[in-house]
Amino acid sequence: MKAIDNVQKNMSGQSSLLKSLLGFVVITLVFIFLYSPLNLLLVNVEFNVKRNQYNNVVQWMKENKKIQGQDEKIEVVRLPNELQSLTPFGQVFVLQNYETTNIFIPHRSGFFREFTSGFWYRSDNTFPPLGTTINQVQCNSNIQIAPYWFYC
């Protein structure tokens, strides 16, 4: 009888382990499938909360003639004090490409102060070409979050 009880206890322990493993797998799969849509939702919320301020950056750049040149050189522009809180380091990146003005406003930075994502203004309202890089941030998505604004 003791042997049967021991076998039943072992099977019960294995069943409990299997249930725990199955629960972990289900939670992991749910996270994987929901991560992208939830991330996009959070990005849209973040952008819309600060939308007027982002548009103020573009307006300030135009008014103060910070947008110039056609040499495809990336310029780092320090924002005025009232707009510096929009970016991790108070600066934006500008690229004038013939008639198209590109303004990249980083909103997240990595461990080594590199920028990992941000909002990209394009005066021609077209998607940044896939693989376009501005200050080491490569745009590999076609996500338009508002007219003239893209998320990379």
C-alpha positions as CSV (number, residue, x, y, z in Angstrom):
1,M,0.0,0.0,0.0
2,K,2.8,2.4,0.8
3,A,4.3,1.9,-2.7
4,I,0.9,2.8,-4.3
5,D,0.7,5.9,-2.0
6,N,4.2,7.0,-3.0
7,V,3.4,6.5,-6.7
8,Q,0.3,8.6,-6.4
9,K,2.2,11.4,-4.5
10,N,4.9,11.4,-7.3
11,M,2.2,11.6,-10.0
12,S,0.4,14.4,-8.1
13,G,3.7,16.4,-7.9
14,Q,4.4,15.8,-11.6
15,S,0.8,16.9,-12.4
16,S,1.3,20.1,-10.4
17,L,4.6,20.8,-12.2
18,L,3.0,20.2,-15.5
19,K,0.1,22.6,-14.6
20,S,2.6,25.3,-13.5
21,L,4.6,24.9,-16.7
22,L,1.4,25.1,-18.8
23,G,0.3,28.2,-17.0
24,F,3.7,29.8,-17.6
25,V,3.6,29.0,-21.3
26,V,0.1,30.4,-21.7
27,I,1.0,33.6,-19.9
28,T,4.1,34.0,-22.1
29,L,2.2,33.5,-25.3
30,V,-0.5,36.0,-24.2
31,F,2.3,38.5,-23.4
32,I,4.0,38.0,-26.8
33,F,0.7,38.4,-28.7
34,L,-0.4,41.5,-26.7
35,Y,2.9,43.3,-26.4
36,S,2.9,44.9,-29.8
37,P,-0.7,46.2,-29.8
38,L,-0.4,47.4,-26.2
39,N,2.9,49.1,-27.0
40,L,1.4,50.9,-30.0
41,L,-1.5,52.0,-27.9
42,L,0.8,53.4,-25.2
43,V,2.8,55.2,-27.9
44,N,-0.4,56.7,-29.4
45,V,-1.5,57.9,-25.9
46,E,1.9,59.4,-25.2
47,F,2.0,61.2,-28.5
48,N,-1.5,62.6,-28.2
49,V,-0.9,63.8,-24.7
50,K,2.1,65.8,-25.9
51,R,0.9,66.5,-29.4
52,N,0.7,70.3,-29.1
53,Q,4.1,70.4,-27.5
54,Y,5.6,68.4,-30.4
55,N,3.9,70.7,-32.9
56,N,5.4,73.6,-30.9
57,V,8.8,72.1,-31.5
58,V,8.2,72.1,-35.3
59,Q,6.8,75.7,-35.2
60,W,9.8,76.9,-33.1
61,M,12.2,75.3,-35.5
62,K,10.5,77.1,-38.5
63,E,10.3,80.4,-36.7
64,N,13.9,80.4,-35.6
65,K,15.3,79.2,-38.9
66,K,16.7,76.1,-37.4
67,I,15.8,74.2,-40.5
68,Q,18.1,74.9,-43.4
69,G,20.5,73.3,-45.8
70,Q,20.1,70.6,-48.3
71,D,23.2,68.5,-47.7
72,E,21.6,65.7,-45.8
73,K,23.7,66.5,-42.7
74,I,22.1,65.7,-39.4
75,E,22.1,68.7,-37.1
76,V,21.6,68.4,-33.3
77,V,19.4,71.3,-32.1
78,R,19.0,72.2,-28.4
79,L,15.5,73.0,-27.6
80,P,14.5,76.1,-25.6
81,N,14.0,75.6,-21.9
82,E,10.2,75.3,-22.1
83,L,10.4,72.4,-24.6
84,Q,13.5,70.6,-23.2
85,S,11.4,68.2,-21.0
86,L,10.0,66.6,-24.2
87,T,13.2,64.7,-24.9
88,P,15.6,62.8,-22.6
89,F,18.4,65.2,-23.2
90,G,16.6,68.4,-24.4
91,Q,17.6,68.1,-28.0
92,V,16.2,67.0,-31.4
93,F,17.8,65.9,-34.6
94,V,17.1,67.7,-37.9
95,L,17.8,66.5,-41.4
96,Q,16.9,68.7,-44.4
97,N,16.7,66.5,-47.5
98,Y,16.0,68.8,-50.4
99,E,12.3,69.9,-49.9
100,T,11.7,67.5,-47.0
101,T,12.3,68.5,-43.4
102,N,12.9,65.6,-41.0
103,I,12.8,66.3,-37.2
104,F,13.4,63.4,-34.9
105,I,12.2,63.8,-31.4
106,P,13.5,61.0,-29.2
107,H,11.3,59.9,-26.4
108,R,13.2,56.9,-25.0
109,S,16.9,56.3,-24.4
110,G,18.8,53.2,-23.7
111,F,21.4,52.4,-21.0
112,F,24.3,54.0,-22.8
113,R,22.4,57.3,-23.6
114,E,21.6,56.1,-27.1
115,F,18.1,56.7,-28.4
116,T,15.9,53.7,-29.0
117,S,12.7,55.2,-30.4
118,G,11.0,58.5,-31.0
119,F,8.6,60.6,-33.0
120,W,9.6,61.6,-36.5
121,Y,8.1,64.7,-38.2
122,R,8.3,64.7,-42.0
123,S,7.2,67.8,-43.8
124,D,6.1,65.9,-46.9
125,N,3.8,63.6,-44.9
126,T,5.4,60.4,-46.4
127,F,6.7,57.5,-44.5
128,P,10.5,57.5,-43.8
129,P,12.0,55.0,-46.2
130,L,12.5,51.7,-44.4
131,G,15.9,51.5,-42.9
132,T,16.4,55.3,-42.8
133,T,18.7,56.2,-39.9
134,I,18.8,59.4,-38.0
135,N,21.2,59.7,-35.1
136,Q,21.6,55.9,-34.9
137,V,17.9,55.2,-34.7
138,Q,16.8,53.2,-37.7
139,C,13.2,53.4,-38.8
140,N,12.0,49.9,-39.6
141,S,8.2,50.4,-39.3
142,N,5.5,52.2,-41.2
143,I,3.5,53.6,-38.3
144,Q,1.9,56.9,-38.9
145,I,0.5,58.3,-35.6
146,A,-0.8,61.6,-37.0
147,P,-0.5,63.6,-40.2
148,Y,3.2,64.4,-40.7
149,W,4.2,62.3,-37.6
150,F,5.6,58.8,-37.6
151,Y,6.9,56.5,-34.9
152,C,10.2,54.8,-35.2
